[in-house]
Amino acid sequence: ARHRRQEYGYIIYGVSDSGEITGSDFDIDTTKTGNEVLRFWLGNMLSPSVNIRKTETMIDSKRIMLLSVSGNENRPVQYKNIAYIRNGAQTVKLSGFESIERDLWRDTLPVSIELLPVSDVMPASDISELLNIKSYFDQIQGKMPSTPELMARKLVDQQFLISVVEDQLYKISYTGALLLAHNLSDFTNMQRKALRIIRYKGKGKLHADQDIIINKGYISAIKEADTHYSLLLPRVEDISTLQRDIIAEYPYQAWRELLVNTLVHQDLSGSDYPTIEIFSDRIEFSNSGLPILDFNRFIDGNSARNPVLVDAMYFMRLCEQRGSGIDRVINSLEEAGLPPLKNIPQPHKTRIAIYAHQDLSRLSKADRYLICYQHACLRFETNQTMTNASLRERLNLPETNTARVSVSQIIKEAIELGMIKSAQDEASRKYASYIPFWA
């Protein structure tokens, strides 16, 4: 079963190899081997044990028995410590077929939650009742297939569907529902995977004036969330142009990248909504599960908690696969002159925040060091080094001796904290440059 990537293998009693209905008196629960009933005897002989379900029916007054044998999820099943496999009409030792054995070990690894079925079996014609198929083909700028069967094949290729009976019956996968659902509540235990956006009055959580749950698959949810970027976020006057435009206080690039990361990198086994909380002085993005990378390595690391989901969203051009998302967030914050990206430690959750504009004098020392570190990381990722001048520009400080001394002190203390290091073994202060500690 696992070699065929199916949940069950089947044995039919009462049908000949040629397909003739012959009938059978065999019963796994009454037939004995020695003094033991066959079902219990097999339980002792097979390792690991398997679940065997019995189904009986009558065809032309002849008794037919079907045994459904569950595929094991951890390793190939062995009989008396030897693994076997069917080869045509024969049962042979698995050890004689190295390529099949290698594939079987791969296929018996624990199944990712992303690929688990979340629906009952259905024909291709019923899939669109639960999934927004059009949103997928619109996103990839592809043509809608002419028949439900052709559509289903394409969704199987993307692992959004699980083929149960080839080209006939299907189940929807967790990833398929997560991305394409008309309504996530239609699927068991998936309603809390919906994106939630809350806006509060002030800096705390006492008073919320908006609490929105977007109970759609993520293709549609991301688009709807983008409309809330325009409607819910605070606006400021842009004085860099003659027109003095009114713009969002936070760069769209930071919003979009952190929104997508919140969805993509959540622990899917957790019970928290992926959530965006908008305060008067900050926006917090949170989801289930502790970070799988240290926060200080977000900018150069590239590790996916949910690789199937990441691959699917990358294919649809909804996220970056190569790990440049946080680089873009930090770069957009620098260009907007905003405080650093911050991690807010939480038990069992990841919470990341971006902050509204603050003068340097109001930034804490920890925030100044974090700006220094993130600036060094960003420069290193673009094949440059950080200097006193580049950090002074990042902090929007004038080119004065006082500003240089202030920036030099930040750099000195960031080195002492182990956040950055000199890019050269020896260099004069005038030409000194710096790189992140891991470089």
Residue pairs with C-beta under 8 A, 6 or more apart in sequence:
1 7
1 8
1 9
1 69
1 70
1 71
2 71
2 72
2 73
2 76
2 104
2 107
2 108
3 85
3 100
3 103
3 104
3 107
5 107
6 71
7 70
7 71
8 68
8 69
8 70
8 71
9 68
9 69
9 71
10 66
10 67
10 68
10 69
11 66
11 67
11 69
12 64
12 65
12 66
12 67
13 24
13 26
13 64
13 65
13 66
13 67
14 21
14 22
14 23
14 24
14 26
14 59
14 62
14 63
14 64
14 65
15 21
15 22
15 64
16 22
17 89
21 59
21 60
21 62
21 64
22 62
23 62
23 63
23 64
24 63
24 64
24 65
25 63
26 65
27 54
27 65
28 37
28 38
28 39
28 52
28 54
28 65
28 67
29 37
29 38
29 39
29 54
30 37
31 37
31 38
32 38
32 41
33 41
34 41
36 44
39 52
42 52
43 49
45 79
45 80
46 77
46 78
46 79
47 77
47 78
47 81
48 72
48 74
48 75
48 77
50 69
50 70
50 71
50 72
50 77
51 69
51 70
52 67
52 68
52 69
52 70
53 67
53 68
53 70
54 65
54 66
54 67
55 65
55 66
55 67
55 68
56 63
56 64
56 65
56 66
57 63
57 64
57 66
58 64
71 108
72 108
73 108
73 109
73 110
73 111
74 108
74 109
74 110
75 105
75 108
76 83
76 94
76 101
76 104
76 105
76 108
77 83
82 93
82 95
83 93
83 94
83 95
83 101
84 91
84 92
84 93
84 94
85 91
85 92
85 94
85 97
85 100
85 104
86 92
87 97
94 100
94 101
94 104
95 101
112 306
112 307
112 308
113 174
113 268
113 269
114 159
114 173
114 174
114 175
114 268
114 306
114 307
114 308
114 309
115 159
115 162
115 173
115 174
115 175
115 308
116 173
116 174
117 162
117 171
117 172
117 173
117 174
118 171
118 172
118 173
118 174
118 177
118 187
118 188
118 190
119 130
119 171
119 172
119 177
119 187
120 171
121 164
121 169
121 170
121 171
122 169
122 170
122 171
122 172
123 148
123 168
123 169
123 170
124 147
124 148
124 149
124 151
124 152
124 167
124 168
124 170
125 148
127 133
127 148
127 151
127 152
127 155
127 161
127 170
127 172
128 148
128 151
129 182
130 172
130 177
130 181
130 182
130 186
130 187
131 155
131 160
131 172
131 176
131 177
131 180
131 181
131 182
131 217
132 180
132 181
132 182
132 216
132 217
132 219
132 220
133 144
133 151
133 155
133 180
134 144
135 180
135 217
135 219
135 220
136 155
136 160
136 179
136 180
136 219
136 316
137 143
137 144
139 219
139 316
139 317
139 318
140 315
140 316
140 317
144 151
145 151
145 153
145 154
149 167
152 161
152 163
152 167
152 170
153 167
155 161
155 176
156 162
156 163
156 170
158 176
158 312
158 315
159 173
159 175
159 176
159 308
159 312
160 172
160 173
160 175
160 176
160 179
160 180
160 312
161 170
161 171
161 172
161 173
161 176
162 170
162 171
162 172
162 173
163 169
163 170
164 170
164 171
172 187
174 190
174 268
175 308
175 309
175 312
177 184
177 186
177 187
177 190
177 217
178 184
178 190
178 193
178 217
178 218
178 268
178 309
179 217
179 218
179 219
179 309
179 312
179 313
179 316
180 217
180 219
181 187
181 190
181 216
181 217
182 216
182 217
183 215
183 216
184 190
184 191
184 193
184 194
184 215
184 216
184 217
185 191
185 194
185 215
191 215
192 271
192 272
192 273
193 266
193 268
193 273
193 274
194 213
194 214
194 215
194 216
194 221
194 273
195 213
195 214
195 218
195 221
195 225
195 259
195 262
195 263
195 273
195 274
195 275
195 276
196 211
196 212
196 213
196 214
196 273
196 274
196 275
196 276
197 210
197 211
197 212
197 214
197 225
197 228
197 232
197 275
197 276
197 277
197 278
198 208
198 210
198 211
198 212
198 275
198 276
198 277
198 278
199 208
199 209
199 210
199 232
199 277
199 278
200 206
200 207
200 208
200 209
200 277
200 278
200 279
200 280
201 207
201 208
201 209
201 280
202 279
202 280
203 279
203 280
203 281
203 282
204 279
205 277
210 232
210 278
212 228
213 273
214 220
214 221
214 224
214 225
216 224
218 263
218 313
218 318
219 316
219 318
221 263
222 259
222 260
222 263
222 318
225 259
225 276
226 256
229 248
229 252
229 255
229 256
230 248
232 278
233 248
233 249
233 250
233 255
233 278
233 283
234 248
234 249
234 280
234 356
235 246
235 247
235 248
235 249
236 246
236 247
236 248
236 249
236 357
237 244
237 245
237 246
237 247
238 244
238 245
238 246
238 247
248 255
249 356
249 357
250 283
250 336
250 338
250 354
250 356
251 332
251 333
251 335
251 336
251 338
252 332
253 328
253 329
253 331
253 332
254 328
254 329
254 332
254 333
254 341
254 354
255 283
257 320
257 325
257 326
257 328
257 329
258 283
258 285
258 329
258 352
258 354
259 276
259 285
260 313
260 318
260 319
260 325
261 285
261 319
261 325
261 326
261 352
262 274
262 275
262 276
262 285
262 286
262 287
263 274
263 287
264 304
264 306
264 309
264 310
264 313
264 319
265 287
265 289
265 291
265 292
265 304
265 305
265 306
265 350
266 272
266 274
266 287
266 288
266 289
266 305
266 306
266 350
267 287
267 288
267 289
267 305
268 288
268 306
269 288
270 287
270 288
270 289
270 348
271 288
272 286
272 287
272 288
272 349
274 286
274 287
274 288
275 284
275 285
275 286
275 287
276 283
276 284
276 285
277 283
277 284
277 286
280 356
281 355
281 356
282 353
282 354
282 355
282 356
283 353
283 354
284 344
284 351
284 352
284 353
285 351
285 352
285 353
286 346
286 349
286 350
286 351
286 352
287 349
287 350
288 348
288 349
289 305
289 348
289 349
289 350
290 348
290 349
290 350
291 298
291 343
291 350
292 303
292 305
293 301
293 303
294 301
295 343
296 373
296 419
297 438
298 326
299 326
299 327
299 330
299 374
299 377
299 378
299 381
300 323
300 377
300 380
300 381
300 436
300 438
301 323
302 322
302 323
304 310
310 319
310 321
311 321
313 319
314 320
314 321
319 325
320 328
326 341
327 378
327 381
329 341
329 354
330 340
330 341
330 374
330 377
330 378
331 378
333 339
333 340
333 341
333 354
334 375
334 378
334 394
336 357
337 357
337 396
338 354
338 355
338 356
338 357
339 354
339 355
339 356
339 357
339 358
339 363
339 367
339 371
340 367
340 370
340 371
340 374
341 352
341 353
341 354
341 370
341 374
342 352
342 353
342 354
342 355
342 367
342 370
343 350
343 351
343 352
343 353
344 351
344 352
344 353
345 351
360 368
360 395
360 396
360 397
363 371
365 413
368 395
368 410
369 410
369 413
369 414
369 417
369 419
371 391
371 394
371 395
372 386
372 391
372 410
372 411
372 414
372 419
372 420
373 414
373 419
373 420
373 436
375 386
375 390
375 391
375 394
376 385
376 386
376 419
376 420
376 434
376 435
376 436
377 436
379 385
379 386
379 390
379 435
380 386
380 435
380 436
380 439
384 390
385 423
385 433
385 434
385 435
386 420
386 433
386 434
386 435
387 432
387 433
387 434
388 404
388 407
388 408
388 411
388 432
389 399
391 407
391 410
391 411
392 399
392 403
392 404
392 407
395 407
397 403
397 406
397 407
408 429
411 420
411 434
414 420
415 421
415 422
415 434
418 437
419 436
419 437
420 434
420 435
420 436
420 437
421 434
421 435
421 436
421 437
421 439
422 432
422 433
422 434
422 435
423 432
423 433
423 434
423 435
424 432
424 433
427 433
